[in-house]
Amino acid sequence: MGDLNEKILVNEDWKSLILFFSFFIITFLKSLDPNKFKYLINFLNVIMFFKIFDKEKRSFFNIFFFLGIFLTFIIFSLSVFFILEELDLIQNSLESFNKIFISISLISITRTLILYLSSKILGINELINKIIYKNITFLIQLSFLLYVLILFSKYGFNSNNYFLFFSILITYILLVISQIWVYWFHYNKIKNNVLFLILYICAFKVSPWIIAYSIITDLRY
């Protein structure tokens, strides 16, 4: 019985450490650029963030956004872990989380680099850079929201799985809506590159996550 309790504590401790590490990243982001952080967490007026910071050259190639992306990988990987764990598709272990984190990180970085290079070749890199910038902004914002919701569900509601799954579901719905908004915002420019848009959605938005799901579930044991 003692061994079982110890195993349960170990399985929960690594999750707490990840959440604590995520809090450290959020705190560091705030200290790194308080002004940008203030506007970034203003979910109700994200347009203001774009108006102020969208003019920066290579605006997402800096430490602030790199750390924000790293935080996004952590939080979304943790949310995927909770879902797959509840569906009994993976084991409750740090190793399972690492597989999810590595899969999501590698696929996201690889597809972004390919997209960035292909857009340069096609001469639409300025448009794609703006789309990537807005997508990254929404992802970081949603990772903040998801982080708070996970904290509430794990420590404020006695590990209420229903609240946790509802929170993750709402966040994912907001993610889809944000993606649609970005493309609608740039519709007038995108409509002249319909073929590229179709290839982008199929090759960079849908296929990578099908591959990620296959990798994670195949390596679950």
C-alpha positions in Angstrom: 0.0 0.0 0.0 2.9 2.3 0.9 4.5 1.7 -2.5 1.3 2.5 -4.3 0.9 5.8 -2.5 4.5 6.7 -3.2 4.0 5.9 -6.9 0.9 8.1 -7.1 2.8 11.0 -5.4 5.7 10.6 -7.9 3.2 10.6 -10.8 1.7 13.9 -9.5 4.9 15.6 -8.5 6.3 15.9 -12.0 3.1 17.6 -13.1 3.4 20.1 -10.3 7.0 20.8 -11.2 6.0 21.4 -14.8 3.3 23.9 -13.7 5.8 25.6 -11.4 8.4 25.8 -14.2 5.7 27.3 -16.4 4.9 29.9 -13.8 8.6 30.8 -13.7 8.6 31.3 -17.5 5.5 33.5 -17.3 7.2 35.6 -14.6 10.3 35.9 -16.6 8.3 37.0 -19.7 6.8 39.8 -17.6 10.1 41.0 -16.4 11.7 40.7 -19.8 9.2 43.1 -21.5 6.5 44.4 -19.1 4.9 46.6 -21.7 4.5 43.8 -24.3 3.4 41.4 -21.6 0.7 43.8 -20.4 -0.8 44.0 -23.9 -0.3 40.3 -24.6 -2.5 39.2 -21.7 -5.2 41.6 -22.7 -7.4 38.9 -24.3 -10.3 41.3 -25.0 -8.3 43.7 -27.0 -5.7 41.7 -28.9 -6.0 44.1 -31.9 -4.2 46.7 -29.8 -1.3 44.4 -29.3 -1.1 43.9 -33.1 -1.3 47.7 -33.7 1.6 48.4 -31.3 3.9 45.5 -32.0 3.1 44.3 -35.5 5.3 46.9 -37.0 8.5 45.5 -35.4 11.0 44.0 -37.8 11.2 40.3 -37.4 8.9 40.7 -34.5 8.7 37.0 -33.6 12.4 36.4 -33.8 13.3 37.5 -30.3 13.7 36.0 -26.8 10.3 37.1 -25.7 8.5 35.2 -28.4 10.8 32.2 -28.2 10.1 31.8 -24.5 6.4 32.3 -25.2 6.5 29.6 -27.8 8.4 27.3 -25.4 5.7 27.9 -22.8 3.0 27.1 -25.4 4.7 23.8 -26.2 4.7 22.9 -22.5 1.1 23.9 -21.7 -0.5 22.4 -24.7 1.5 19.2 -24.4 0.3 18.9 -20.8 -3.3 19.4 -21.9 -2.9 16.8 -24.6 -1.4 14.5 -22.0 -4.5 14.9 -19.7 -6.8 14.0 -22.5 -4.9 11.0 -23.7 -4.4 9.8 -20.2 -8.1 9.9 -19.4 -8.8 8.0 -22.6 -6.3 5.4 -21.5 -4.2 5.9 -24.6 -1.0 6.6 -22.7 0.6 5.8 -19.4 0.6 8.3 -16.5 4.3 9.1 -16.5 6.8 11.8 -17.3 8.1 9.7 -20.2 4.7 9.9 -21.8 4.6 13.7 -21.4 8.1 13.9 -22.9 7.0 12.0 -26.0 4.1 14.4 -26.5 6.2 17.5 -25.9 9.0 16.4 -28.3 6.4 15.4 -31.0 4.5 18.7 -30.8 7.7 20.7 -30.6 9.5 19.0 -33.5 6.5 19.0 -35.8 5.6 22.7 -35.0 9.2 23.9 -35.5 9.7 21.9 -38.7 6.5 22.9 -40.4 7.1 26.6 -39.5 10.6 26.5 -41.0 9.3 24.8 -44.1 6.5 27.3 -44.4 8.9 30.2 -43.9 11.3 29.0 -46.6 8.6 28.0 -49.1 6.9 31.4 -48.7 10.3 33.1 -49.5 10.6 31.0 -52.6 7.0 31.9 -53.7 7.6 35.6 -52.9 4.8 35.8 -50.3 7.0 35.8 -47.2 5.8 39.1 -45.9 2.2 37.9 -45.9 3.1 34.5 -44.3 5.3 36.3 -41.6 2.2 38.4 -40.6 0.1 35.2 -40.4 2.7 33.4 -38.4 3.1 36.4 -36.1 -0.6 36.5 -35.3 -0.9 32.8 -34.9 2.0 32.7 -32.4 0.4 35.6 -30.5 -2.9 33.8 -30.2 -1.1 30.6 -29.2 0.8 32.3 -26.4 -2.3 34.0 -25.2 -4.2 30.8 -25.1 -1.4 29.0 -23.3 -1.7 31.6 -20.5 -5.4 31.0 -20.3 -5.0 27.2 -20.4 -2.3 27.4 -17.7 -4.7 29.2 -15.3 -7.6 26.8 -16.1 -5.3 23.8 -15.5 -4.2 25.2 -12.1 -7.8 25.8 -11.1 -8.9 22.3 -12.1 -6.0 20.5 -10.5 -5.7 22.5 -7.3 -8.9 24.5 -6.9 -11.6 21.9 -7.7 -10.1 18.8 -6.1 -8.8 17.5 -9.4 -12.2 17.8 -11.1 -11.7 16.1 -14.5 -15.0 17.4 -15.9 -13.9 21.0 -15.3 -10.4 20.2 -16.8 -11.8 18.7 -20.0 -14.3 21.4 -20.4 -11.6 24.0 -20.0 -9.3 22.3 -22.5 -12.2 21.9 -25.0 -13.1 25.6 -24.7 -9.4 26.6 -25.2 -9.2 24.4 -28.3 -12.4 25.9 -29.7 -10.9 29.4 -29.1 -7.7 28.2 -30.9 -9.7 27.2 -34.0 -11.6 30.5 -33.9 -8.4 32.5 -33.7 -6.9 30.6 -36.7 -10.0 31.3 -38.7 -9.9 35.0 -37.7 -6.3 35.3 -38.8 -7.0 34.0 -42.3 -10.2 36.0 -42.6 -8.2 39.1 -41.6 -5.9 38.6 -44.5 -8.5 37.2 -46.8 -8.0 39.8 -49.5 -4.4 38.9 -49.9 -4.8 35.2 -49.4 -7.5 34.8 -52.0 -5.0 35.5 -54.7 -3.0 32.4 -53.5 -5.8 29.9 -53.1 -3.6 26.9 -54.1 -1.0 27.8 -51.5 -3.8 28.2 -48.9 -5.2 24.7 -49.6 -1.7 23.2 -49.5 -1.0 25.1 -46.3 -4.1 23.8 -44.5 -3.6 20.2 -45.7 0.2 20.0 -45.3 0.9 22.3 -42.4 -2.3 22.4 -40.3 -4.0 18.9 -40.6 -1.3 16.3 -41.5 1.3 17.2 -38.8 -1.2 16.5 -36.0 -2.4 13.2 -37.5 1.3 12.2 -37.6 1.8 13.4 -34.0 -1.2 11.4 -32.8 0.1 8.3 -34.5 3.6 8.7 -33.0 2.3 9.3 -29.5 -0.2 6.4 -29.5 2.3 4.0 -31.1 4.9 4.7 -28.5 2.5 4.6 -25.5 3.9 1.4 -24.1 
